[in-house]
Amino acid sequence: MSGQEKFTEAMQAALRQAQAAALRREHNEIHPEHLLLALLSSEGVVPDLLQTAGCTIPALQGRLEALLEGKPR
């Protein structure tokens, strides 16, 4: 059993989205910011939980994008 088989299908999809986001930005590794952006764009529980906690999703996405711009390529 490979490592990814231990994740749910939704998590595997989020990991693929995070990897694609890293590649688009020419990053050599997947950072937590890539993964959080992927989870925020999903229809899963993460966006709902963060909104319930008072987070503004578009503002968080913008901040994550800004952080990723500063990562080395």
N, C-alpha and C positions, 0 to 999 in steps of 0.2 A: 504494500500500500504506500503510495507516495504521500508527501506531506499535504498537498492540496486536497487529497481525497478526504481528509479529516474535517474540511470546512463545508458549510452548507453551500448549496448552489448559488445562493445570493451573495455569499462572501466570496466565492470563487469569481463571480461576475465582477464584484467590486475590485478584487485584486487585478483582474484583467484590465478594468478601466483605469486603475491607478498606474499600471504598467504602460498603458497607451498614453496616459497623460505625461508620464516621465519621458517617454520616447519623443513625444511632440515637442517637449521643451529641451530635448537633447541632454537630459540628465542621465547619468550612468547608473543611478540606483533609484529605487522607489523610496521616497521619504514619507513620513507620517502625514504630511500635508497632502500628498498625492492621494493617499488612501482616504483621508477625511473628505476631500473634495469628491471622490468617487462615491462615498457613502452618502454625502449630502445630496447628490444628484439621483440617488436611488429612490425607490418607492418603499423602502424598508422603514424600520422603526427609528433609525438614527435622526432623520430630520424632525420627526414628531417629538421625540424626547428632547431635543435641543430647543425646539420652539416652546415646549411646555416649560422648560427651564428658563425661558425668557430670552433666548438667543434669536437674533435676527439673521436668518439664513443668508440672504444676499450680502449682508455686511460681513459675515463670517467668510463667505466664499471670496469676497473681494480681498479680505485680509490674507487669506491663504494664498491667493494668486500673487499678491505682493511679496509674501514670504518666499514663494517659489521662484520669483524673478531674481531674488538675491542668491539663489543656490548656484554653486559652480556647475559648469557644463563639462 
